[in-house]
Amino acid sequence: MRIALYPNRDRDPGFGVTRRLISCISKSGATAVIEDEFAPDLIDDNLVRASYGTCDLMICLGGDGTFLTAAHLESAKDLPKTGINLGSVGFLQEIDPDRMESAVKLLIEGDYRIENRSLLAASCYDTGGHRTLDDEALNDVVLARGNRAKSITVALEIDGERVENIPGDGVIVSTATGSTAYSLSAGGPVIHPVSDVILITPICPHTLQNRSYVTCSDSDITLRLISNQEDAYLTIDGRGGYQMSTGQRVTVNSSNRKVKYIRLWEEAFFKSVSTKIQQRGLFR
């Protein structure tokens, strides 16, 4: 078995945890693989430099952001993924460092199940209707104001029908996986990550009500920027920061692709949510 590694040097200074993982994989009779462009200064006799496309699965080392980045790597898009949590929350990184050895044993024995996590497909159009961007999100697509404390107004449409104009800091469109990310901070509900739905949550709306929308996965969602006092930006899984102007729109729907998420332990999702949120404060 060939296991792809995707380490985050900021979360693993000196690659101490990564080296321990490489040793564990080698002792278990498998091969650890890293592509040339990632961690070029990491040298280990048991490490093979090759394409992730030659591997059977991937282990990410870092926080949830590391997992999100790995989910979009072209050579690793089809690989089942799990992660060692070196961040503050670890909703996506299931393996604690002290369970690394037992996790590797389960992976090599094939003693795990795969959850197919939904992705969002997002397209951005200029005022002339020309498509300027296509991307995918495992967590969320966010249209939000820039650094100045001035609101924007976003028109929300679902399946071609105008729902409302939302004045405020912006709007988050997220997957069920992303319900525990930015959307949760904005007051959105927690949704089980395998639920096949799309969540729409306003960010600090300047209205007398603040409600999220939960719609079915085959819905077509449009966010149209209709009032832009200052800069507004589109981010997709935290990437990009594409500047938007009045009249531009973003369409969001479910992608045909799924992320293959490795589930090693049968831990109740809703039971673990509060624990992970509380642990976050301990790391700050």
C-alpha positions as CSV (number, residue, x, y, z in Angstrom):
1,M,0.0,0.0,0.0
2,R,1.2,3.5,-0.8
3,I,0.0,6.3,1.5
4,A,0.2,9.9,0.4
5,L,1.2,12.4,3.0
6,Y,0.3,16.1,2.9
7,P,2.1,17.9,5.8
8,N,1.7,21.5,6.9
9,R,5.1,22.8,8.1
10,D,3.4,25.6,10.0
11,R,1.5,23.1,12.1
12,D,4.3,20.6,12.3
13,P,7.5,22.6,12.8
14,G,10.6,20.5,11.9
15,F,8.2,17.8,10.6
16,G,8.4,15.9,13.9
17,V,5.0,14.4,13.7
18,T,5.4,13.7,9.9
19,R,8.6,11.8,10.5
20,R,6.9,9.7,13.2
21,L,4.1,8.9,10.8
22,I,6.6,8.0,8.0
23,S,8.3,5.6,10.4
24,C,5.0,4.1,11.5
25,I,3.9,3.5,7.9
26,S,7.3,1.9,7.0
27,K,7.2,-0.4,10.0
28,S,3.7,-1.5,9.0
29,G,5.0,-2.6,5.6
30,A,3.5,0.3,3.6
31,T,5.1,3.2,1.7
32,A,4.9,6.9,2.5
33,V,4.7,9.2,-0.5
34,I,5.1,13.0,-0.9
35,E,5.1,14.9,-4.2
36,D,8.3,16.8,-5.0
37,E,6.8,20.3,-4.5
38,F,5.6,19.6,-1.0
39,A,8.1,19.8,1.9
40,P,11.2,19.5,-0.4
41,D,13.4,19.9,2.7
42,L,11.9,16.8,4.4
43,I,14.4,14.0,3.8
44,D,13.8,10.5,5.2
45,D,15.1,7.2,4.0
46,N,11.6,5.7,4.2
47,L,10.0,8.4,2.2
48,V,9.3,8.1,-1.6
49,R,9.0,11.1,-3.8
50,A,6.3,10.3,-6.4
51,S,2.9,11.5,-7.7
52,Y,0.0,11.3,-5.3
53,G,-1.9,9.7,-8.2
54,T,0.1,6.5,-7.5
55,C,-1.2,6.2,-4.0
56,D,-4.2,4.4,-2.4
57,L,-5.2,7.0,0.1
58,M,-4.0,10.3,1.7
59,I,-3.2,11.4,5.3
60,C,-3.1,15.2,5.9
61,L,-1.2,16.6,8.8
62,G,-2.4,20.0,10.1
63,G,-5.7,21.7,10.8
64,D,-9.0,21.7,8.9
65,G,-7.5,24.2,6.5
66,T,-4.9,21.7,5.5
67,F,-7.5,19.1,4.7
68,L,-9.5,21.6,2.6
69,T,-6.3,22.4,0.6
70,A,-5.6,18.7,0.1
71,A,-9.2,18.1,-1.1
72,H,-8.5,20.5,-4.1
73,L,-5.1,19.0,-5.1
74,E,-5.5,17.9,-8.7
75,S,-3.4,14.8,-8.4
76,A,-5.2,13.7,-5.2
77,K,-8.8,14.6,-5.9
78,D,-9.9,11.0,-6.2
79,L,-7.9,9.7,-3.2
80,P,-9.8,8.8,0.0
81,K,-8.6,11.2,2.7
82,T,-8.1,11.3,6.5
83,G,-6.1,13.6,8.7
84,I,-4.0,14.0,11.8
85,N,-5.2,16.9,13.8
86,L,-2.5,19.4,14.6
87,G,-4.9,22.4,14.6
88,S,-7.3,23.9,17.1
89,V,-10.6,22.1,16.3
90,G,-10.3,19.2,13.9
91,F,-13.8,18.7,12.5
92,L,-12.1,17.2,9.4
93,Q,-8.9,15.8,10.9
94,E,-10.2,12.7,12.7
95,I,-6.9,11.3,14.1
96,D,-5.3,12.7,17.2
97,P,-1.5,12.3,17.3
98,D,-1.7,9.9,20.2
99,R,-3.8,7.5,18.1
100,M,-1.6,7.7,15.0
101,E,-0.2,4.1,15.3
102,S,-3.7,2.6,15.7
103,A,-5.0,4.7,12.8
104,V,-2.3,3.5,10.5
105,K,-3.0,-0.1,11.4
106,L,-6.7,0.3,10.6
107,L,-5.9,2.0,7.3
108,I,-3.5,-0.7,6.1
109,E,-6.0,-3.4,7.1
110,G,-8.7,-1.6,5.3
111,D,-10.8,-1.4,8.5
112,Y,-12.6,1.8,7.8
113,R,-15.6,3.1,5.9
114,I,-15.9,5.9,3.3
115,E,-18.3,8.8,3.6
116,N,-19.0,10.7,0.3
117,R,-18.9,14.3,1.3
118,S,-20.7,16.8,-1.0
119,L,-19.0,19.6,-2.9
120,L,-20.4,22.9,-4.2
121,A,-19.7,24.0,-7.7
122,A,-19.4,27.8,-7.9
123,S,-19.3,30.0,-11.0
124,C,-18.8,33.8,-11.1
125,Y,-20.2,36.0,-13.9
126,D,-19.3,39.6,-14.8
127,T,-22.0,42.2,-15.6
128,G,-21.9,41.2,-19.3
129,G,-22.8,37.6,-18.4
130,H,-19.4,36.2,-19.1
131,R,-18.2,33.5,-16.8
132,T,-14.9,34.5,-15.1
133,L,-14.4,31.8,-12.5
134,D,-15.2,28.1,-11.9
135,D,-14.3,26.4,-8.6
136,E,-15.4,23.9,-6.0
137,A,-15.9,24.1,-2.3
138,L,-16.0,21.4,0.4
139,N,-16.9,23.9,3.1
140,D,-18.4,27.1,1.7
141,V,-18.7,29.8,-0.9
142,V,-18.7,33.3,0.7
143,L,-19.7,36.7,-0.8
144,A,-18.8,39.3,1.8
145,R,-17.7,42.9,2.3
146,G,-14.1,43.9,2.4
147,N,-12.1,45.4,5.2
148,R,-14.2,48.6,5.6
149,A,-17.1,48.5,8.0
150,K,-19.7,49.3,5.4
151,S,-22.5,46.9,4.4
152,I,-23.2,45.3,1.1
153,T,-26.6,44.1,-0.3
154,V,-26.9,40.6,-1.8
155,A,-29.9,39.4,-3.7
156,L,-30.6,35.8,-3.0
157,E,-32.3,33.6,-5.6
158,I,-33.2,29.9,-5.3
159,D,-34.2,28.0,-8.4
160,G,-34.7,31.2,-10.3
161,E,-37.0,32.7,-7.8
162,R,-36.0,35.9,-5.9
163,V,-36.1,35.1,-2.1
164,E,-34.9,38.4,-0.6
165,N,-32.3,41.2,-0.6
166,I,-29.9,40.7,2.3
167,P,-28.1,43.9,3.5
168,G,-25.2,43.2,5.9
169,D,-21.8,41.8,5.7
170,G,-22.6,39.1,3.1
171,V,-23.9,35.6,2.6
172,I,-22.4,32.1,3.1
173,V,-23.5,29.1,1.0
174,S,-22.2,25.9,2.6
175,T,-22.3,22.2,2.4
176,A,-23.4,20.1,5.4
177,T,-19.6,19.6,6.1
178,G,-19.2,23.4,6.1
179,S,-22.0,23.9,8.6
180,T,-19.5,23.7,11.5
181,A,-17.2,26.3,9.9
182,Y,-17.9,30.0,9.1
183,S,-21.7,29.4,8.9
184,L,-21.7,28.2,12.5
185,S,-19.9,31.4,13.6
186,A,-22.6,33.4,11.7
187,G,-25.4,31.7,13.6
188,G,-26.2,28.9,11.2
189,P,-27.4,25.4,12.3
190,V,-25.2,22.4,12.7
191,I,-26.0,19.8,10.1
192,H,-24.8,16.2,10.0
193,P,-21.9,16.1,7.4
194,V,-23.4,13.4,5.2
195,S,-26.7,15.2,4.8
196,D,-27.4,16.0,1.1
197,V,-28.4,19.6,1.5
198,I,-27.2,23.2,0.9
199,L,-27.1,25.8,3.7
200,I,-27.5,29.5,3.1
201,T,-26.6,31.8,6.1
202,P,-26.5,35.6,6.1
203,I,-23.5,37.3,7.8
204,C,-24.6,40.0,10.3
205,P,-27.7,41.0,8.3
206,H,-29.1,44.5,8.9
207,T,-32.6,43.2,9.3
208,L,-35.0,42.4,12.1
209,Q,-34.6,38.7,11.6
210,N,-31.6,36.5,11.0
211,R,-32.5,33.1,9.6
212,S,-30.6,30.5,7.6
213,Y,-32.1,28.6,4.6
214,V,-31.7,24.9,4.1
215,T,-32.5,23.7,0.7
216,C,-32.2,20.4,-1.2
217,S,-28.9,19.5,-3.0
218,D,-30.3,19.9,-6.5
219,S,-31.2,23.5,-5.9
220,D,-29.6,26.3,-8.0
221,I,-28.6,29.3,-5.9
222,T,-27.7,32.7,-7.2
223,L,-26.0,35.5,-5.2
224,R,-26.2,38.9,-7.0
225,L,-24.3,41.9,-5.7
226,I,-26.7,44.8,-6.0
227,S,-25.3,47.3,-3.6
228,N,-21.6,47.7,-3.0
229,Q,-20.5,50.6,-0.8
230,E,-16.9,49.4,-0.7
231,D,-15.0,46.4,-2.0
232,A,-16.8,43.0,-1.9
233,Y,-15.0,39.7,-2.3
234,L,-15.8,36.1,-3.2
235,T,-13.9,33.3,-1.4
236,I,-14.2,29.6,-2.0
237,D,-13.1,27.4,0.9
238,G,-11.1,30.4,2.1
239,R,-9.2,30.6,-1.2
240,G,-9.1,33.4,-3.7
241,G,-10.5,36.7,-2.4
242,Y,-11.8,37.6,-5.9
243,Q,-13.0,41.2,-6.0
244,M,-16.6,41.7,-7.0
245,S,-18.5,44.7,-8.3
246,T,-22.1,45.8,-8.4
247,G,-24.1,43.7,-10.9
248,Q,-21.9,40.6,-10.7
249,R,-23.4,37.3,-9.7
250,V,-22.3,33.9,-8.3
251,T,-24.2,30.7,-9.0
252,V,-23.8,27.8,-6.7
253,N,-25.1,24.2,-6.9
254,S,-24.0,20.7,-6.0
255,S,-20.9,19.4,-7.8
256,N,-21.0,16.0,-9.5
257,R,-17.8,15.1,-7.6
258,K,-17.6,13.9,-4.0
259,V,-14.8,13.9,-1.5
260,K,-14.0,10.5,-0.2
261,Y,-13.7,11.0,3.5
262,I,-12.3,8.1,5.6
263,R,-14.2,7.4,8.8
264,L,-12.0,5.3,11.2
265,W,-14.0,5.4,14.4
266,E,-17.7,5.3,15.0
267,E,-17.9,8.5,17.1
268,A,-21.3,10.2,17.3
269,F,-21.0,13.4,15.3
270,F,-23.4,15.6,17.4
271,K,-21.8,14.3,20.7
272,S,-18.4,15.4,19.5
273,V,-19.4,18.9,18.2
274,S,-19.6,20.6,21.6
275,T,-16.4,19.0,22.8
276,K,-14.5,20.2,19.7
277,I,-15.8,23.7,20.0
278,Q,-14.9,23.9,23.7
279,Q,-11.4,22.5,23.0
280,R,-10.9,25.3,20.5
281,G,-10.8,27.8,23.3
282,L,-8.0,25.9,25.0
283,F,-5.7,26.2,22.0
284,R,-6.2,30.0,21.6
